[in-house]
């Protein structure tokens, strides 16, 4: 287990192939005295087949970074690559296809359609794209999330943990290059949260999925391979093979009076 000194976070984690790359990414909101710099020149590679957590104090830029990487927002300057595609070079139609085919997203609030069954929610993105699921992969996903007996139930008939597992299955169903999860356990109790985190961990270990998760929870971060820490829009530190105590130690230093990027 290693912690890098603040300001020295590497681009390539363990030296693996990147599923996504970020180069000198900056994002500002507003103008003049009201201008806020959410990202201040982030360089980062997100390694394929790895589970990565992004952490930092409120306002550190972690959600902005995730949304830019997931093509849900655009940077003011810099580059974001998903595979061999640089997002700013894509047309609206190409971005739509990229989000549909190569990116999965898991929301904190589940974002399930209440009138559809669990199975219909899982297959909805494929249905909208006019694609049929790969039945073998679909069976793998359903078995992994453990909801085969609940596929005909609507969200109101499922627990919070089950709804989030449906949301994870929906993100995985199209076999995306990378899955982004924004506080996926934030609305769950500890038991349901652990179920979802174990599911994400298995999807990486057993099926080689690439997952990037924004979280504020040190317990959740301990499920991952790598934790990236942001402060004031900058990548300031990282941990590999983290445990809860290591994560808490870094976060405590980052939120101490007078703390900031070095």
Helices and strands as residue ranges (DSSP letters): E 2-3, E 18-29, G 32-34, E 36-47, E 51-56, H 62-69, E 77-82, E 85-86, G 87-89, H 92-101, E 103-106, H 118-128, H 135-145, G 148-150, G 155-157, H 160-172, E 178-182, H 190-207, E 211-214, H 218-221, E 226-231, E 234-240, H 244-255
